[in-house]
Amino acid sequence: MTPWTTLSVISSRILPFSSSFSSSNKNRKNRKQIKRSLTTSADSADNDKNNARVESENRGENESTRRSAMVLGTSVVTFALFNAQPATAKLQGRTGGIPIENFRDLPGTNPAIKYYDMKGGGGDSAVPFPKGTRVAVHYDLKFRSLTIASSRVGAGVTGGTPYGFNVGTPAATPGGPFLPAFNYGIQGMGVGTVRRMLVPAEYAYGNNQVQEIPPNSEVTLDLELLSIAKTGLSK
């Protein structure tokens, strides 16, 4: 065998081994790259999960903060509404906007019926009507902001149906008014006078519950004297 033949044989044996070795190295490199790729993907997935969790927590904190702010705001508004104090006596509902200091005590009443003449008032409240005098009035009876009864409801020349009673006749008896306050409040009024009264329970419904009026409650009574006669209008 010649030297060239021997070299050719050796080369033919070495080349496949070298090729196999090179292929093996490439496979190892590919595996490493795949592993790195998988690791990177896993890390990326973990990062995405962490980011999503952080965002979710942030949203939860923001929502919680927003709800707390809303609750606080509602509490402040509620407190303001229920604890607001009137700036002056004019805002007191029972007087209908009239300063309480403008009201006077009606003579002969205890506890006092407080009254204020919104129109007219030429008479002397200390001078009583003769007993049995027939009068016709318009009235509005209120408890706080609620109208309990009124003669101004319905048709009529004066915008309602006048209410008549005999002055001095006991309340809730034939010819008498339905509340004692009428007998006291009419005193000293002239025709055309419009009077507002703050009536204690003793001259209203006493300890009885009537519609929305609780027992022992003060009511507001407005009277307008329309006419005075010894006989005439029926109750």
C-alpha positions in Angstrom: 0.0 0.0 0.0 1.4 3.4 -1.0 1.6 6.3 1.5 -1.1 8.1 -0.5 -3.4 5.1 -0.2 -2.8 4.9 3.6 -3.5 8.6 4.0 -6.7 8.3 2.0 -7.9 5.5 4.2 -7.2 7.4 7.4 -8.9 10.5 6.0 -11.9 8.5 5.1 -12.2 7.2 8.7 -11.5 10.6 10.4 -13.9 12.7 8.3 -17.1 10.8 9.4 -16.0 11.0 13.0 -15.3 14.7 12.6 -18.6 15.2 10.9 -20.4 13.3 13.7 -18.5 15.3 16.3 -19.5 18.6 14.7 -23.1 17.5 14.4 -23.1 16.6 18.1 -21.7 20.0 19.0 -24.4 21.7 17.0 -27.1 19.6 18.7 -25.8 20.6 22.1 -25.8 24.3 21.0 -29.3 23.9 19.7 -30.4 22.4 23.0 -28.8 25.2 25.0 -30.5 27.8 22.8 -33.9 26.0 23.1 -33.4 25.8 26.9 -32.5 29.5 27.1 -35.5 30.3 24.9 -37.8 28.3 27.2 -36.3 29.9 30.3 -36.7 33.4 28.7 -40.3 32.5 27.8 -41.0 31.3 31.3 -39.4 34.4 32.9 -41.5 36.5 30.5 -44.7 34.7 31.5 -43.8 35.1 35.2 -43.2 38.8 34.6 -46.5 39.2 32.8 -48.3 37.5 35.7 -46.5 39.7 38.2 -47.4 42.8 36.2 -51.0 41.7 35.9 -51.1 41.1 39.7 -49.6 44.5 40.4 -52.1 46.2 38.1 -55.0 44.3 39.6 -53.8 45.3 43.1 -53.5 48.9 42.0 -56.9 48.9 40.5 -58.3 47.4 43.7 -56.5 50.1 45.8 -57.8 52.8 43.5 -61.4 51.4 43.6 -61.1 51.2 47.4 -59.9 54.8 47.6 -62.7 56.0 45.3 -65.3 54.2 47.4 -63.9 55.6 50.6 -64.0 59.1 49.1 -67.6 58.6 48.0 -68.6 57.3 51.5 -66.8 60.2 53.1 -68.4 62.7 50.8 -71.9 61.3 51.4 -71.3 61.3 55.2 -70.3 65.0 55.0 -73.3 65.9 53.0 -75.7 64.0 55.2 -74.2 65.5 58.3 -74.5 69.0 56.8 -78.2 68.4 55.9 -79.2 67.0 59.2 -77.2 69.4 61.4 -77.7 72.6 59.6 -79.0 75.4 61.9 -81.2 78.2 60.7 -79.4 81.4 60.2 -82.3 83.4 61.7 -85.7 82.8 63.3 -87.3 83.6 59.9 -86.4 80.0 58.8 -88.6 78.4 61.5 -91.3 76.5 59.7 -94.0 76.9 62.3 -94.0 80.7 61.9 -94.1 80.6 58.1 -91.1 82.9 57.8 -92.2 85.5 60.4 -89.6 86.3 63.0 -90.7 84.7 66.3 -90.1 87.9 68.2 -92.9 89.6 66.2 -95.5 87.3 67.8 -97.4 88.4 70.9 -99.2 86.4 73.6 -103.0 86.3 73.2 -104.6 87.5 76.4 -106.6 85.0 78.4 -104.6 81.9 77.2 -102.3 79.8 79.3 -100.1 78.4 77.9 -100.2 81.4 75.6 -101.4 81.3 72.0 -98.9 83.4 70.1 -100.3 85.5 67.3 -99.2 87.9 64.6 -101.5 90.0 62.4 -100.3 89.6 58.8 -103.0 92.0 57.5 -105.3 94.4 59.3 -105.3 94.1 63.1 -107.2 97.2 63.9 -109.1 95.6 66.8 -108.1 95.2 70.4 -107.4 91.5 71.2 -108.2 92.3 74.9 -111.8 93.3 74.0 -113.8 90.1 73.4 -116.6 89.6 70.9 -120.0 89.3 72.6 -120.9 85.7 73.2 -122.9 84.2 70.4 -121.7 86.6 67.7 -121.8 84.8 64.4 -118.7 85.1 62.3 -117.5 83.8 59.0 -113.8 83.1 58.4 -111.3 81.5 56.2 -108.9 79.3 57.9 -105.8 77.2 57.2 -104.7 74.6 59.8 -101.1 73.3 59.5 -98.8 71.0 61.4 -95.2 71.9 60.4 -95.3 72.0 56.6 -98.4 69.9 56.2 -101.9 71.4 55.6 -104.3 69.5 57.8 -107.5 71.4 56.9 -108.5 74.5 55.0 -111.7 76.4 54.1 -110.0 77.7 50.9 -110.4 74.4 49.1 -113.2 74.3 46.5 -115.2 76.8 44.5 -116.5 80.1 45.9 -116.5 83.8 45.4 -113.7 84.2 47.9 -111.8 81.2 46.7 -113.3 78.5 49.0 -116.2 77.9 51.4 -116.2 80.2 54.4 -116.5 78.6 57.8 -119.0 80.0 60.3 -119.3 79.6 64.0 -120.8 81.3 67.1 -118.1 83.0 69.1 -117.9 81.6 72.7 -119.8 78.4 72.0 -117.7 75.5 73.3 -115.6 73.7 70.7 -117.1 70.6 69.1 -120.6 71.4 70.2 -123.5 72.6 67.9 -122.7 76.1 66.5 -119.2 76.1 68.0 -115.9 75.8 66.2 -114.0 72.5 65.8 -111.0 73.7 67.8 -111.0 75.9 71.0 -108.3 78.1 69.3 -111.0 79.7 67.1 -112.9 81.2 70.1 -109.7 82.7 71.5 -108.0 83.7 68.2 -110.9 85.6 66.8 -110.9 88.1 69.7 -109.9 91.6 68.6 -110.0 90.9 64.9 -111.7 93.2 62.4 -113.2 92.3 59.1 -110.3 91.8 56.7 -107.8 90.9 59.4 -105.5 87.9 58.6 -104.0 86.5 61.8 -101.4 83.7 62.2 -101.4 81.8 65.5 -99.1 79.3 67.1 -101.5 77.1 69.0 -100.4 74.9 71.9 -102.0 71.4 72.2 -104.3 72.6 74.9 -106.2 74.7 72.4 -105.9 72.3 69.5 -106.1 68.5 69.7 -104.7 67.9 73.2 -103.3 64.5 73.7 -105.1 63.0 70.7 -103.5 61.7 67.6 -105.2 63.3 64.6 -104.0 62.4 61.1 -100.3 63.3 60.9 -100.5 65.3 64.2 -99.0 63.5 67.1 -100.5 63.9 70.6 -99.6 67.1 72.5 -98.5 68.9 69.4 -98.5 72.6 68.5 -100.3 73.6 65.3 -100.3 76.7 63.2 -103.7 78.3 62.6 -104.3 81.1 60.1 -107.6 83.0 60.4 -109.1 85.6 58.0 -112.2 87.3 59.3 -114.7 87.7 56.5 -117.9 89.0 58.2 -119.6 89.5 61.6 -123.3 88.9 62.2 -125.6 87.8 65.0 -127.1 85.2 62.7 -126.3 83.9 59.3 -123.8 81.5 58.0 -124.3 77.9 59.1 -121.5 75.8 60.2 
